Structure formats: C-alpha cells, structure tokens
C-alpha cells in the first residue's frame, strides 16, 4: 500500500476490531475528524461564542475544499444537513409548469425519487427510466426519454444497491448537445437541466461538474466522504442560480443576515443563499477534516485502490460460488460497491453471520453489499473471503 494510503489507514482505529466494508452505509469516524469535533467543543466550552468569526472562517475553508473536490467554484457550493435537502431545494425550487417532465431512474434510492414524484401535485409528469436485466442504465436510454417538455434529468452517479456507475460525462454531453440544438432552433426555454445525487461516489470516485455538464449536485458527508452525519454539500452552477426559487430561505440566506431585514433585502449573491439556517458547526469542523484526509492521497490513488479491492472481492466471491449482482463486465461501470448472493443462504442471515465474525457489511438489492474504501487492504479482502460460508 502506498505511504499516503497507509497514512489514511492509520486514521481509522476501527481497523483493529473490524473488517469494515460498509462505507456505502455509514463511514467509521477517523481520528482527525474526531479531533476536529473535539477542538470545536473544547473552544465552545471554554470561550462560548467568542470564536464565532473563527467558525465562519472554518466554514469557508471547508467550502473551498468541497468545491475543489468537484471542480467547482466555492461560490457555487452551499452546505446542507443531508443529501435530501439539496435534492428538495432543486425539486421545490424549479419553477415547473403543468406538463413539464422530470426524468429519473426506476428503483433508485427513495431520496432521489420522492422529491420528483412530489412534483406531480404541481402538474409535472415523472418519467422513470428502467434498468436492463443486468441492473444497468445507459446514457442513451436516459436521453431517449428526454422530450420537448423535459425540464430536469435527475440521476445518481452510482446506484446504491448493486453499485452501477453511470457514465455521467456521456449523459451530460448528450444533454448539452440537445440544449445547444434547442437554442439554435430558438427553443432555449426548453433547456433540460441535470441534477446528480452523488452520495455513493463522491469521495471514492473522481467527479468534475464542469466535465459532466452538471447543473445541480447533492451529497452527504457520512459515507465515502468520511465525515459525519448532519452535514453535506449542494452545488448549483452559477448560471442556474436564478432558476431556483429556493424553498428553504431564512435569515441566514440573506446577504447581510445580521442587518435589519426588509422585504427588499437582497439574498446572498451565490449558492450560500441556500444555507437557510445555522449549520451544526461541530460536524462542519469534522467535514473539513475529512476533506483534508481525502486530499492527501489524491483522487486517482483513492479510486485505483477502491477499484482494485472490489475487483479482488468480486473474483473471490465468484470463485466461492456466489453470484455477483453488480455489473462488472465494463470497468468504467464499476464502483466501490459489490453486491452478491450466496447459492442458498439469505442475505440477512449472512450479514448477521459476518457481523459475528468481525465483518461489517449490509444487505441491499437482494444480496450482501460490500463497500470498502481506499484505507482498506487486499489482506482484509482475503480475510473476509475466508470467513464467508
């Protein structure tokens, strides 16, 4: 293991007790994250709100780190409490008209379906794109469902159950081409926007919002980003800012939140207008520390290690008679998730047995879902395989 990844591994004491392959659910707490939270609590205990300006400075440092992670400008990033908050901001903020369409994925995680189906009450129509028999969904299949009234395509970068990795660059390029053609024909009002739920990829796999032509993106920190529950990020492309009438607007959304408010008071001039309330500062400290952890090895090294581990795991499972449900034929569609079924034993029983054997996984998509991070090792994969029925 390279030195940078060895240093990353040293940040996770959980490794001394568990083979932890459950990052698609909740990441264990890393030492720097714990230390950052403790730092805030100690300061608040000893000085109360005297450090308020320092809290704001830490927030902006975290914003810059989050923006760098996705190839955005810091002015395009807002902090949220969860992935759902960002998705709801888009769903409720778009000025939809009766008959407008939203295209999403069938059998996606409910957090990325419920906000769109809620828009039926406003007269919108939801079009769900089915997966094929292998659990895949291609950009071509999605683009085929985009029509003249499609206002938004809402997808997950990686599907939560079997770990299928969507070709976001191809999808974004396809939508951009359609939008350019519409503009050339004088149909600019029919532009279709792209919203991505990135919770199952961000922190594990590289993602660039510019290269993928993404308009909105939302993700939580407590999975592959190695942070804590209660904090997440929301990206809004600068050119799309005025297209969202944010449903969650409060005093903190305004340019001068501590000034006397009037109905004419201006909102923040950038994505910070979607930060509608005071954020949990302790977990924000932890998020900044987690982003620093990920930055040290770099995104290519993290992706390479994760894909090497999941490939070793998938091959080992298949050699033991398991059926791997995760699409594996095309390397570009692989992610940090491997889901597989045993020839005879149900997934829940297997998860219980593995937990008793010191392995943390979960059951999803009809099978056992394994999700290692870059701090895990090939030796752990081998030990896990030895403990399987």
GIPE-V473571 format. One record per residue. N is the residue number from 0. RES is the residue in one letter. OMEGA is omega in whole degrees, 0 to 359 (none if undefined). NEAR is the number of other C-alpha atoms within 8 Angstrom. D_LAST is the distance of its C-alpha to the last C-alpha in whole Angstrom. Layout:
N&RES&OMEGA&NEAR&D_LAST / N&RES&OMEGA&NEAR&D_LAST
//
This chain:
0&X&178&5&28 / 1&X&184&5&32 / 2&X&182&6&34 / 3&X&178&8&34 / 4&X&175&12&30 / 5&X&177&10&30 / 6&X&177&8&33 / 7&X&180&11&31 / 8&X&181&10&28 / 9&X&180&7&30 / 10&X&186&9&31 / 11&X&177&11&27 / 12&X&180&9&27 / 13&X&183&8&24 / 14&X&180&9&22 / 15&X&183&5&23 / 16&X&188&7&21 / 17&X&158&9&18 / 18&X&192&10&16 / 19&X&179&12&18 / 20&X&186&11&17 / 21&X&182&14&19 / 22&X&176&13&22 / 23&X&175&11&23 / 24&X&180&7&23 / 25&X&179&8&25 / 26&X&172&13&25 / 27&X&182&8&26 / 28&X&177&10&29 / 29&X&182&11&31 / 30&X&179&9&33 / 31&X&177&11&36 / 32&X&177&14&35 / 33&X&181&10&35 / 34&X&180&9&39 / 35&X&178&12&40 / 36&X&179&12&40 / 37&X&178&8&41 / 38&X&179&8&44 / 39&X&182&11&45 / 40&X&178&9&45 / 41&X&179&8&47 / 42&X&180&10&49 / 43&X&179&10&50 / 44&X&188&7&50 / 45&X&186&6&53 / 46&X&180&8&55 / 47&X&184&8&54 / 48&X&180&6&55 / 49&X&181&6&57 / 50&X&186&10&54 / 51&X&180&7&54 / 52&X&176&7&55 / 53&X&177&7&52 / 54&X&179&9&50 / 55&X&178&8&51 / 56&X&178&8&51 / 57&X&178&10&48 / 58&X&182&11&47 / 59&X&175&8&49 / 60&X&177&9&47 / 61&X&180&13&44 / 62&X&179&12&45 / 63&X&179&10&46 / 64&X&179&11&43 / 65&X&179&12&41 / 66&X&179&13&44 / 67&X&181&10&43 / 68&X&184&9&39 / 69&X&178&10&40 / 70&X&182&10&43 / 71&X&170&13&46 / 72&X&182&9&49 / 73&X&179&10&48 / 74&X&180&9&51 / 75&X&185&14&48 / 76&X&172&16&46 / 77&X&175&14&46 / 78&X&179&13&43 / 79&X&176&14&41 / 80&X&182&11&39 / 81&X&177&14&36 / 82&X&183&16&36 / 83&X&181&9&37 / 84&X&178&9&40 / 85&X&180&14&41 / 86&X&178&15&40 / 87&X&177&10&42 / 88&X&178&13&45 / 89&X&185&11&45 / 90&X&183&10&45 / 91&X&183&12&47 / 92&X&178&12&49 / 93&X&179&9&50 / 94&X&183&8&53 / 95&X&175&8&52 / 96&X&176&8&54 / 97&X&182&7&54 / 98&X&175&8&52 / 99&X&183&12&51 / 100&X&172&12&47 / 101&X&179&14&44 / 102&X&177&15&41 / 103&X&187&12&38 / 104&X&175&12&34 / 105&X&178&8&33 / 106&X&171&6&29 / 107&X&179&10&30 / 108&X&184&8&29 / 109&X&179&7&32 / 110&X&179&9&33 / 111&X&172&14&35 / 112&X&184&11&36 / 113&X&182&8&37 / 114&X&182&12&40 / 115&X&177&11&41 / 116&X&177&8&41 / 117&X&183&7&43 / 118&X&175&12&46 / 119&X&179&10&47 / 120&X&177&6&49 / 121&X&178&8&51 / 122&X&179&10&51 / 123&X&178&14&49 / 124&X&179&10&46 / 125&X&177&11&43 / 126&X&180&9&41 / 127&X&181&8&38 / 128&X&181&12&36 / 129&X&172&8&33 / 130&X&176&10&30 / 131&X&186&7&30 / 132&X&179&5&27 / 133&X&179&8&25 / 134&X&183&10&26 / 135&X&169&9&28 / 136&X&187&11&32 / 137&X&173&8&35 / 138&X&180&12&38 / 139&X&179&7&40 / 140&X&179&9&38 / 141&X&181&12&39 / 142&X&179&10&43 / 143&X&180&7&43 / 144&X&180&9&43 / 145&X&181&10&45 / 146&X&182&6&49 / 147&X&179&5&52 / 148&X&181&9&52 / 149&X&180&14&48 / 150&X&186&12&49 / 151&X&167&11&45 / 152&X&184&13&42 / 153&X&185&13&39 / 154&X&171&11&36 / 155&X&180&13&32 / 156&X&175&14&32 / 157&X&180&12&28 / 158&X&193&13&27 / 159&X&188&11&24 / 160&X&183&8&22 / 161&X&175&15&21 / 162&X&178&15&23 / 163&X&182&14&26 / 164&X&183&11&28 / 165&X&177&12&32 / 166&X&183&11&35 / 167&X&178&9&37 / 168&X&180&9&40 / 169&X&179&9&40 / 170&X&180&13&40 / 171&X&179&12&43 / 172&X&179&10&45 / 173&X&178&10&45 / 174&X&179&12&46 / 175&X&178&9&49 / 176&X&178&8&50 / 177&X&181&8&50 / 178&X&179&12&52 / 179&X&179&8&54 / 180&X&179&8&55 / 181&X&180&12&56 / 182&X&180&10&58 / 183&X&179&8&60 / 184&X&179&7&61 / 185&X&180&6&62 / 186&X&184&9&59 / 187&X&181&10&58 / 188&X&182&4&57 / 189&X&182&11&54 / 190&X&181&11&52 / 191&X&183&10&49 / 192&X&182&10&47 / 193&X&178&14&43 / 194&X&185&13&41 / 195&X&167&12&37 / 196&X&188&15&35 / 197&X&188&12&33 / 198&X&182&14&31 / 199&X&176&13&28 / 200&X&188&13&29 / 201&X&186&12&32 / 202&X&179&10&31 / 203&X&185&14&29 / 204&X&179&11&31 / 205&X&178&11&34 / 206&X&180&9&37 / 207&X&185&10&40 / 208&X&179&11&42 / 209&X&181&8&45 / 210&X&182&7&43 / 211&X&179&13&42 / 212&X&181&11&45 / 213&X&178&14&43 / 214&X&180&12&45 / 215&X&179&12&43 / 216&X&179&14&40 / 217&X&178&16&38 / 218&X&177&14&35 / 219&X&185&15&34 / 220&X&195&17&33 / 221&X&177&12&30 / 222&X&184&14&27 / 223&X&177&15&28 / 224&X&172&13&31 / 225&X&177&15&30 / 226&X&184&16&33 / 227&X&172&12&33 / 228&X&177&10&33 / 229&X&178&11&36 / 230&X&179&17&38 / 231&X&179&13&37 / 232&X&177&16&40 / 233&X&179&14&42 / 234&X&174&13&43 / 235&X&178&12&47 / 236&X&185&10&48 / 237&X&182&9&52 / 238&X&180&5&54 / 239&X&188&9&52 / 240&X&185&10&53 / 241&X&178&6&55 / 242&X&179&8&53 / 243&X&170&11&51 / 244&X&189&9&53 / 245&X&182&10&51 / 246&X&183&7&50 / 247&X&181&8&49 / 248&X&180&11&53 / 249&X&187&8&54 / 250&X&182&8&56 / 251&X&179&12&54 / 252&X&186&15&54 / 253&X&185&12&57 / 254&X&178&11&59 / 255&X&188&6&61 / 256&X&182&9&59 / 257&X&177&4&61 / 258&X&175&5&64 / 259&X&184&4&66 / 260&X&170&6&64 / 261&X&178&5&66 / 262&X&180&4&65 / 263&X&182&4&66 / 264&X&183&8&64 / 265&X&174&7&62 / 266&X&171&8&58 / 267&X&185&11&56 / 268&X&184&8&57 / 269&X&186&9&54 / 270&X&179&15&50 / 271&X&177&13&50 / 272&X&179&15&52 / 273&X&172&12&49 / 274&X&194&15&48 / 275&X&184&11&50 / 276&X&178&8&49 / 277&X&181&6&49 / 278&X&175&10&45 / 279&X&190&8&43 / 280&X&182&8&44 / 281&X&181&10&42 / 282&X&174&13&39 / 283&X&173&12&41 / 284&X&179&15&42 / 285&X&180&16&38 / 286&X&179&15&38 / 287&X&178&13&40 / 288&X&179&12&38 / 289&X&178&14&35 / 290&X&175&14&37 / 291&X&176&9&38 / 292&X&183&10&35 / 293&X&183&12&34 / 294&X&185&8&37 / 295&X&178&7&37 / 296&X&183&11&35 / 297&X&185&8&36 / 298&X&180&12&34 / 299&X&181&8&34 / 300&X&179&8&32 / 301&X&180&15&30 / 302&X&182&12&29 / 303&X&181&8&29 / 304&X&181&10&26 / 305&X&181&14&24 / 306&X&176&11&24 / 307&X&180&8&23 / 308&X&182&13&20 / 309&X&177&14&19 / 310&X&177&8&20 / 311&X&180&10&18 / 312&X&181&12&15 / 313&X&179&10&15 / 314&X&179&8&16 / 315&X&178&9&13 / 316&X&180&13&11 / 317&X&180&10&13 / 318&X&180&7&13 / 319&X&175&6&9 / 320&X&177&8&10 / 321&X&173&11&10 / 322&X&179&10&13 / 323&X&181&12&15 / 324&X&182&11&18 / 325&X&177&14&20 / 326&X&184&14&23 / 327&X&186&7&23 / 328&X&182&4&25 / 329&X&182&7&28 / 330&X&182&6&28 / 331&X&180&6&30 / 332&X&180&11&28 / 333&X&181&14&25 / 334&X&178&14&25 / 335&X&183&13&23 / 336&X&170&15&20 / 337&X&178&16&17 / 338&X&184&16&16 / 339&X&179&13&13 / 340&X&175&13&11 / 341&X&181&11&8 / 342&X&186&7&10 / 343&X&187&4&10 / 344&X&182&7&9 / 345&X&186&9&12 / 346&X&183&12&12 / 347&X&178&9&13 / 348&X&180&8&11 / 349&X&178&10&8 / 350&X&178&13&11 / 351&X&179&8&12 / 352&X&179&8&9 / 353&X&177&13&9 / 354&X&178&10&13 / 355&X&180&7&13 / 356&X&177&7&11 / 357&X&180&9&14 / 358&X&178&12&13 / 359&X&174&12&15 / 360&X&176&14&15 / 361&X&178&11&16 / 362&X&178&11&16 / 363&X&173&10&18 / 364&X&179&9&20 / 365&X&180&7&17 / 366&X&175&13&14 / 367&X&181&16&12 / 368&X&178&16&15 / 369&X&182&11&15 / 370&X&178&13&19 / 371&X&175&14&20 / 372&X&185&13&23 / 373&X&179&11&26 / 374&X&174&8&25 / 375&X&187&10&22 / 376&X&176&9&21 / 377&X&177&8&19 / 378&X&176&6&18 / 379&X&176&9&16 / 380&X&181&11&15 / 381&X&179&9&14 / 382&X&176&8&13 / 383&X&180&10&10 / 384&X&178&10&9 / 385&X&183&6&8 / 386&X&180&8&7 / 387&X&172&6&4 / 388&X&none&2&0
//
